[in-house]
């Protein structure tokens, strides 16, 4: 698959930082001063997950003229590596490239691996690297492709060291859509039902942002600049209004593991999670 994905340059302001933060659960409790640091009138902090939303090319797999059915594309895994925290406003350029294609065999999926570098448009300073794995259901069997992504580790076989629960609300997908992901499966009932869901589901990257929110709260004493990165597998959808519990296992040297599940049912929605932070 020879894919040319246009660079995406974006100027963002403090308003965009607030909108993103609202879309990953900040502000649900307006009495919490730590949440107001991201969304209040005097907001001074940037949610680390913003790097996944800006300078992004959108749902580029939908626009390829190679027979891909976009409704059978599933976001499988995501990893964020933070090199330099984003300021409250700036001008960034995202450069996305396909780094690999994997054939899982006839009747099975094909995998598309992509990487996006997010840089300051003026200086070229690297803010973050975002790596994605997409599953193209039923597209295997073309007798090609290379090795898949490195296998993600399972979480430890013991009770988590801590758990952070975050509520969501019914409008969350509409808020997150304002940060750029306009896939109708998250906002249109007919589209959601056409691909097998009872109703629109929350964006996977919003669930990812909720997990990042929980890790900053549970590990970093509410300081987002201590977060260095996180990776995970998207295991199941989340419906707006469900409450998410993020189980956290601390490791050595600022590393650890996490998973996110639906509070009450135990359904794991983010699995094989790892994170890095400044202790």
RODO-2510 file (C-alpha; in nm, 4 decimals, decimal comma):
residues 279
     n   res          X          Y          Z
     1     x     0,0000     0,0000     0,0000
     2     x     0,1766     0,3124    -0,1268
     3     x     0,0062     0,5893     0,0687
     4     x     0,0803     0,9603     0,0581
     5     x    -0,0836     1,1234     0,3589
     6     x    -0,0714     1,5041     0,3492
     7     x     0,0978     1,6820     0,6377
     8     x    -0,1485     1,8551     0,8674
     9     x    -0,0512     2,1967     1,0024
    10     x    -0,2707     2,3350     1,2784
    11     x    -0,2741     2,6495     1,4841
    12     x    -0,4381     2,5835     1,8201
    13     x    -0,5352     2,8131     2,1053
    14     x    -0,6214     2,7797     2,4739
    15     x    -0,9845     2,7352     2,3670
    16     x    -0,8917     2,4183     2,1757
    17     x    -0,7101     2,2833     2,4827
    18     x    -1,0228     2,3400     2,6923
    19     x    -1,2499     2,1757     2,4358
    20     x    -1,0264     1,8682     2,4192
    21     x    -1,0147     1,8475     2,8002
    22     x    -1,3952     1,8644     2,8188
    23     x    -1,4073     1,5745     2,5723
    24     x    -1,1960     1,3493     2,7959
    25     x    -1,3846     1,4056     3,1192
    26     x    -1,2444     1,7233     3,2707
    27     x    -1,5109     1,9534     3,4116
    28     x    -1,7618     1,6807     3,4944
    29     x    -1,7088     1,7807     3,8579
    30     x    -1,7013     2,1633     3,8487
    31     x    -1,6177     2,1733     4,2197
    32     x    -1,2835     1,9976     4,1601
    33     x    -1,0110     2,2646     4,1294
    34     x    -0,7787     2,0182     3,9545
    35     x    -1,0326     1,9774     3,6734
    36     x    -1,0794     2,3536     3,6484
    37     x    -0,7048     2,3828     3,5820
    38     x    -0,7867     2,2384     3,2378
    39     x    -1,1288     2,3845     3,1562
    40     x    -1,1956     2,6834     3,3840
    41     x    -1,1659     3,0538     3,2967
    42     x    -0,8084     3,0580     3,4308
    43     x    -0,7088     2,7197     3,2821
    44     x    -0,3322     2,6764     3,2813
    45     x    -0,2764     2,3095     3,2040
    46     x    -0,2921     2,0995     2,8877
    47     x    -0,4202     1,7416     2,8914
    48     x    -0,1352     1,5236     2,7542
    49     x    -0,3722     1,3390     2,5232
    50     x    -0,4200     1,6575     2,3186
    51     x    -0,1229     1,5410     2,1109
    52     x    -0,3417     1,2615     1,9706
    53     x    -0,6015     1,5100     1,8432
    54     x    -0,4115     1,7994     1,6825
    55     x    -0,2092     1,7908     1,3628
    56     x    -0,4023     1,4753     1,2751
    57     x    -0,5013     1,3852     0,9160
    58     x    -0,8466     1,2591     1,0125
    59     x    -0,9833     0,9204     0,9089
    60     x    -0,7409     0,8898     0,6180
    61     x    -0,8084     0,5185     0,5646
    62     x    -1,1618     0,6102     0,4581
    63     x    -1,0263     0,8175     0,1691
    64     x    -0,8032     0,5524     0,0115
    65     x    -0,9061     0,4301    -0,3334
    66     x    -0,8045     0,0685    -0,2821
    67     x    -1,1273    -0,1128    -0,2001
    68     x    -1,1144    -0,0737     0,1789
    69     x    -1,4571    -0,0761     0,3455
    70     x    -1,4145     0,1946     0,6101
    71     x    -1,6960     0,0416     0,8158
    72     x    -1,4732    -0,2636     0,8695
    73     x    -1,1723    -0,0647     0,9895
    74     x    -1,1108    -0,1003     1,3640
    75     x    -0,8613     0,1048     1,5647
    76     x    -0,6703    -0,1756     1,7338
    77     x    -0,3828    -0,0245     1,9316
    78     x    -0,2410     0,3179     2,0099
    79     x     0,0783     0,4464     2,1682
    80     x     0,1717     0,8022     2,2619
    81     x     0,5310     0,9024     2,3327
    82     x     0,5697     1,2534     2,4750
    83     x     0,9019     1,4266     2,4110
    84     x     0,8058     1,7856     2,4928
    85     x     0,4735     1,8834     2,6555
    86     x     0,2462     2,1015     2,4456
    87     x     0,1978     2,4646     2,5524
    88     x    -0,1468     2,6255     2,5897
    89     x    -0,1271     2,7571     2,2337
    90     x     0,0952     2,6930     1,9368
    91     x     0,1384     2,6020     1,5721
    92     x     0,2134     2,2360     1,5043
    93     x     0,2539     2,0087     1,2042
    94     x     0,1682     1,6411     1,2034
    95     x     0,3410     1,4124     0,9543
    96     x     0,1821     1,0684     0,9210
    97     x     0,3298     0,7730     0,7363
    98     x     0,2435     0,4072     0,6989
    99     x     0,5178     0,2020     0,8628
   100     x     0,3945    -0,1486     0,7907
   101     x     0,1251    -0,3764     0,6510
   102     x     0,0608    -0,7248     0,7881
   103     x    -0,1393    -1,0019     0,6215
   104     x    -0,3061    -1,2211     0,8851
   105     x    -0,4237    -1,4701     0,6207
   106     x    -0,7332    -1,5474     0,4097
   107     x    -1,0581    -1,4632     0,5852
   108     x    -0,8719    -1,2796     0,8574
   109     x    -0,7694    -0,9202     0,9081
   110     x    -0,4932    -0,7156     0,7581
   111     x    -0,3078    -0,4736     0,9830
   112     x    -0,1967    -0,1254     0,8869
   113     x     0,0664     0,0356     1,1104
   114     x     0,1045     0,4126     1,1062
   115     x     0,3201     0,6683     1,2846
   116     x     0,2653     1,0420     1,3240
   117     x     0,5298     1,2889     1,4377
   118     x     0,3944     1,6096     1,5894
   119     x     0,6385     1,9001     1,5631
   120     x     0,6449     2,2720     1,6289
   121     x     0,5876     2,4260     1,2864
   122     x     0,8440     2,7034     1,3374
   123     x     1,1299     2,5304     1,5189
   124     x     1,0817     2,1678     1,4191
   125     x     1,0966     2,0608     1,7848
   126     x     0,9405     1,7173     1,8294
   127     x     0,6514     1,7246     2,0764
   128     x     0,5192     1,3706     2,0420
   129     x     0,5084     1,0513     1,8387
   130     x     0,1768     0,8688     1,7970
   131     x     0,1747     0,5086     1,6726
   132     x    -0,1465     0,3380     1,5594
   133     x    -0,2448    -0,0118     1,4561
   134     x    -0,5597    -0,0475     1,2450
   135     x    -0,7383    -0,3790     1,1828
   136     x    -0,8955    -0,4140     0,8376
   137     x    -1,1468    -0,6904     0,9069
   138     x    -1,1586    -0,9568     0,6361
   139     x    -0,8917    -0,7889     0,4228
   140     x    -0,6256    -1,0554     0,4718
   141     x    -0,5114    -1,3062     0,2143
   142     x    -0,3254    -1,0789    -0,0247
   143     x    -0,0015    -1,2719     0,0378
   144     x     0,2103    -0,9832     0,1469
   145     x     0,3180    -0,7657     0,4328
   146     x     0,5781    -0,7832     0,7019
   147     x     0,6006    -0,8411     1,0746
   148     x     0,3327    -0,7105     1,3060
   149     x     0,3765    -0,4705     1,5948
   150     x     0,5582    -0,5787     1,9080
   151     x     0,3327    -0,7834     2,1334
   152     x     0,1950    -0,5758     2,4187
   153     x     0,2463    -0,7211     2,7689
   154     x    -0,0451    -0,8316     2,9832
   155     x    -0,1200    -0,6531     3,3084
   156     x     0,0204    -0,8141     3,6274
   157     x    -0,1650    -1,1079     3,7779
   158     x    -0,2358    -0,9335     4,1071
   159     x    -0,4637    -0,6675     4,2463
   160     x    -0,3950    -0,3174     4,1107
   161     x    -0,2112    -0,0695     4,3296
   162     x    -0,4778     0,1931     4,2763
   163     x    -0,7914     0,2555     4,0747
   164     x    -0,9240     0,5862     3,9416
   165     x    -1,2885     0,5980     3,8310
   166     x    -1,4122     0,8643     3,5901
   167     x    -1,7696     0,9339     3,4916
   168     x    -1,8760     1,0178     3,1385
   169     x    -2,1912     1,1924     3,0210
   170     x    -2,4231     1,1396     2,7275
   171     x    -2,2889     1,4388     2,5319
   172     x    -1,9230     1,3357     2,5572
   173     x    -1,8921     1,2060     2,1996
   174     x    -2,0307     1,5338     2,0638
   175     x    -1,7763     1,7271     2,2687
   176     x    -1,4892     1,5067     2,1561
   177     x    -1,6018     1,5454     1,7941
   178     x    -1,5194     1,9161     1,8219
   179     x    -1,1522     1,8169     1,8535
   180     x    -1,1540     1,6798     1,4996
   181     x    -1,2734     1,3161     1,4850
   182     x    -1,5968     1,3376     1,2848
   183     x    -1,6586     0,9670     1,2239
   184     x    -2,0390     0,9412     1,2241
   185     x    -2,0396     0,6116     1,4143
   186     x    -1,9922     0,8247     1,7271
   187     x    -2,2798     1,0683     1,6688
   188     x    -2,5297     0,9215     1,4190
   189     x    -2,7697     0,6516     1,5394
   190     x    -2,8330     0,5090     1,1912
   191     x    -2,4618     0,4794     1,1135
   192     x    -2,3898     0,3193     1,4513
   193     x    -2,6652     0,0615     1,3994
   194     x    -2,5457    -0,0109     1,0443
   195     x    -2,2166    -0,1413     1,1854
   196     x    -2,3728    -0,3390     1,4699
   197     x    -2,3943    -0,1039     1,7686
   198     x    -2,7113    -0,0296     1,9637
   199     x    -2,6315     0,3403     1,9629
   200     x    -2,3342     0,5685     1,8925
   201     x    -2,0181     0,4671     2,0752
   202     x    -1,7561     0,6881     2,2333
   203     x    -1,4448     0,7547     2,0253
   204     x    -1,1682     0,5108     2,1120
   205     x    -0,9238     0,8004     2,1350
   206     x    -1,1599     0,9650     2,3853
   207     x    -1,1476     0,6525     2,6030
   208     x    -0,7694     0,6658     2,5607
   209     x    -0,7762     1,0301     2,6741
   210     x    -0,9862     0,9333     2,9761
   211     x    -0,7219     0,6754     3,0704
   212     x    -0,4498     0,9380     3,0364
   213     x    -0,6606     1,1697     3,2553
   214     x    -0,6846     0,8949     3,5183
   215     x    -0,3108     0,8228     3,5095
   216     x    -0,2226     1,1907     3,5565
   217     x    -0,4619     1,2028     3,8515
   218     x    -0,3563     0,8742     4,0095
   219     x     0,0204     0,8840     3,9506
   220     x     0,1379     1,2351     3,8715
   221     x    -0,0277     1,4382     4,1485
   222     x    -0,2339     1,6159     3,8793
   223     x     0,0807     1,7381     3,6988
   224     x     0,0381     1,6514     3,3268
   225     x     0,3978     1,7395     3,2389
   226     x     0,5146     1,4308     3,4291
   227     x     0,3421     1,2000     3,1811
   228     x     0,5885     1,0523     2,9306
   229     x     0,3711     0,8113     2,7368
   230     x     0,1141     0,5352     2,7320
   231     x     0,0107     0,2521     2,5022
   232     x    -0,2791     0,0080     2,4981
   233     x    -0,5135    -0,2084     2,2944
   234     x    -0,8743    -0,1106     2,2274
   235     x    -1,0637    -0,4118     2,3613
   236     x    -1,4322    -0,3109     2,3591
   237     x    -1,6463    -0,0034     2,2913
   238     x    -1,7646     0,2446     2,5513
   239     x    -2,1089     0,4025     2,5382
   240     x    -2,1409     0,7643     2,6516
   241     x    -2,2776     0,7743     3,0045
   242     x    -2,0865     0,4693     3,1247
   243     x    -1,8426     0,5043     3,4130
   244     x    -1,4815     0,4021     3,3460
   245     x    -1,2535     0,2501     3,6107
   246     x    -0,8799     0,2601     3,5376
   247     x    -0,6765    -0,0013     3,7269
   248     x    -0,3121     0,0988     3,7760
   249     x    -0,0083    -0,1148     3,8612
   250     x     0,3063     0,0762     3,9536
   251     x     0,6395    -0,0564     3,8318
   252     x     1,0010     0,0467     3,8709
   253     x     1,1677     0,3549     3,7244
   254     x     0,8521     0,5426     3,6333
   255     x     0,6854     0,2610     3,4428
   256     x     0,3807     0,0508     3,5012
   257     x     0,0677    -0,1077     3,3616
   258     x    -0,3005    -0,0226     3,3406
   259     x    -0,6330    -0,1353     3,2066
   260     x    -0,9677     0,0415     3,1767
   261     x    -1,2990    -0,1292     3,2370
   262     x    -1,6665    -0,0442     3,2652
   263     x    -1,7358     0,0214     3,6317
   264     x    -2,0037    -0,2197     3,7461
   265     x    -1,9809    -0,4798     3,4685
   266     x    -1,6044    -0,5303     3,4652
   267     x    -1,5924    -0,5311     3,0833
   268     x    -1,2352    -0,4414     2,9865
   269     x    -1,2316    -0,1654     2,7234
   270     x    -0,8581    -0,0850     2,7174
   271     x    -0,6227    -0,3790     2,7715
   272     x    -0,2464    -0,4423     2,7756
   273     x    -0,1849    -0,0861     2,8900
   274     x     0,1624     0,0417     2,9741
   275     x     0,2712     0,3887     3,0821
   276     x     0,5808     0,5940     3,1545
   277     x     0,5980     0,8978     3,3814
   278     x     0,8423     1,1043     3,5842
   279     x     0,8141     0,9654     3,9411
***
